[in-house]
Amino acid sequence: MFAEKPTLKGERVTLRPVGPEHVEDLLEAIADPEVGRLTGSHGSVSPEAIHQWYATRADQPDRLDLAIMADDGCAGEVVLNKLDTDNLACCLRIMLGPRSVGKGYGTEAIELVLAHAFATTPLHRIWLGVYAFNERARHVYKKVGFVEEGVERDALRWEGQWYDSVLMAILRPDWLARS
């Protein structure tokens, strides 16, 4: 469903198929402690493993990994993954580097990828999980049409504390009603 890797252009961002040329900017985001907390990423991965990972994204027909390009380079990535073809559903995730937060890049990137997914695939449902403490992200997801569906209690253990994850989704009819 995602074998074709498009370039999507918006007003402030362009989404391009992610590749090794984006790794240095993405490494900066991955290494940021606040990005780690917001994504619930424990531990570290070697730069070599990250280079290898991004070198293979174009070959994955069951996922769409796009670099978020803005004026100052690669701002982050937006991904459609965990494709469930039987139920016409997939997961969305997004990561912005610390220099790119609060500029509207994430909102526009999500809107572009949702428009692409609902216009070019038969997907019916796109879902995500967001930690309850990430109010900024929850606000953005609601603004673009995601609806809170439930809570995974104590889904993240971070520095000895437990945090809930909020399950959110947008359905094709929801998206079409907004268009």
N, C-alpha and C positions, 0 to 999 in steps of 0.2 A: 504494500500500500504506500510505502514511503521510498520506493526504489529511486524515484526521481528526486533530486535535491535542488530545489529552486533557490533563486535569489529573489527576495521580497523587499521592495522599496517603500519606505514611509517618508514622512516629512523630516524627521530627525534621525532616524536609524535606517540602516539597510541590514537585512538578515542574509548572510551568506553561508553556504555549506562550511561547517567548521573543519579545520585541518591543521596540520603542523605549524602553518604560518601564524596561527593564533595562540599557540601554546605559551609564549612568554607572557602575554597579557593575562591569560587564564591562570597561569601559575601564580601570578601576583594575587589574584582573587582567591585562589584555593588556599594560599598561605596566610591570608588575613584571618585573625582570630574571630572577628565579628562575623565574617562569612561562614566560618566553621560552625559557630554557634547557631546562626540562622538556618543553616542546612543540616545541622545535627551530625556533622562529619567528624568522627573520632579518628585520631591517628593521622599519619602522614603517608603519602605515596611518593615514590621516587620520581624525579623529573623524567627519567628514562621511561618509566611505566606510563606516565602521563603523555609523553611524546608518542609512544606506541599506541595508546588508546585513541588519541585524536587522529593518528595516521590511518586508522581503520574505520572511522565513522562513515565515510562515503560508501563503504561496501556493505552497509547494514540496511537491508530492505524493510526491516520491521521497526525502524525508528528514524526520526528526523532530528539531526543535531545541527543547529544553526548558530553561527557567531553573530552577536549583536554589534554591528559596526556603527560608530558615531564619529563626531569630529576628531576626537582624541584617540582614535584607534579602536581596538576591540574592547567593548564595554562589558562583555560577558557572553553568556550563551542562553538559548532557549531550546528546549528539547521536548519532543513528543516521543514517548517510549512506552514500554509495557503494553504493546499492542495486543488487543484481544479481538481477533477477526470474527469470532463467533458472535460476540455481543457488540461489535462495532464500537469499541471503546479503546481509549488509551489514556495515558497519564501525561500531564504537562509538568515540567519543572523549569525553573529559571534561576540563574545565578548572575548577579552583577558584581563587578569589582568595586572596591571602596571609593574610587574616584568617580564612579558613575551613578551613585545612589542619589535620589532626589531630583533628578533631571528629567523625569518622564520617559526615559529610555525603556524601562521595563514595561510600563503600561502600553507603549506603542508596539513593542516587540510582541507582547501577548496578543494584542489586537490583530497584528499582522498574521501571526501563526494560526490563530483561531479562524480568521477569514479564509486563509489558505486551506486549512483542514476541512472546514465545512463546505467550501466551494468546490474542492477537487477530489474529495474522498467521500465514501458513504458513511463516515463516522457519525454516530448518534450521540456519544457521550465522551466528554473529556473531563478527567478528574484530577485532583491534586490533593496533597496533604500539606498543611502549613502549621507550624507550631503556634500554640495559642498566644504566646508572648509576642509574636511578630505582627503587631497591630498594623504597621505600615503595609505589609504584604496583603494581609486580610482585606484592608481597605481597597487596595488596587484590584484584587480579585473580584470583590463585590462590584466595584465600579465597572468592570468589563463584563459582568453578567454571571459570575460564578455564584452559586447558592450553597450555603453551609448545610451539610446533610447529616453530620454526626461528629462524634468525638471519640478518638482513641485515647482512653485514659492512660496516663503515665507511659506514653510511648517513647519518650526521650529521657535518658538520665544524663544530666550535664552538670559536672562539678558537684556531684552529690545530691542534686535536686531532681525531682521528677517533673516533667512537663507533658501536657496533653498535646495531641495533634488533632487539628480540625480537618475533617474530610469535606471538600468542596467539589462541585461539579457544575458544568454547563452542558445543556442538551441542545441538539440541533434546533428544535423549535424555539428555545430561548434565544439562541443566536439570531435566527431568522427574524424573530419579532423585534430585535434591536436594530436590525439592518435597514 
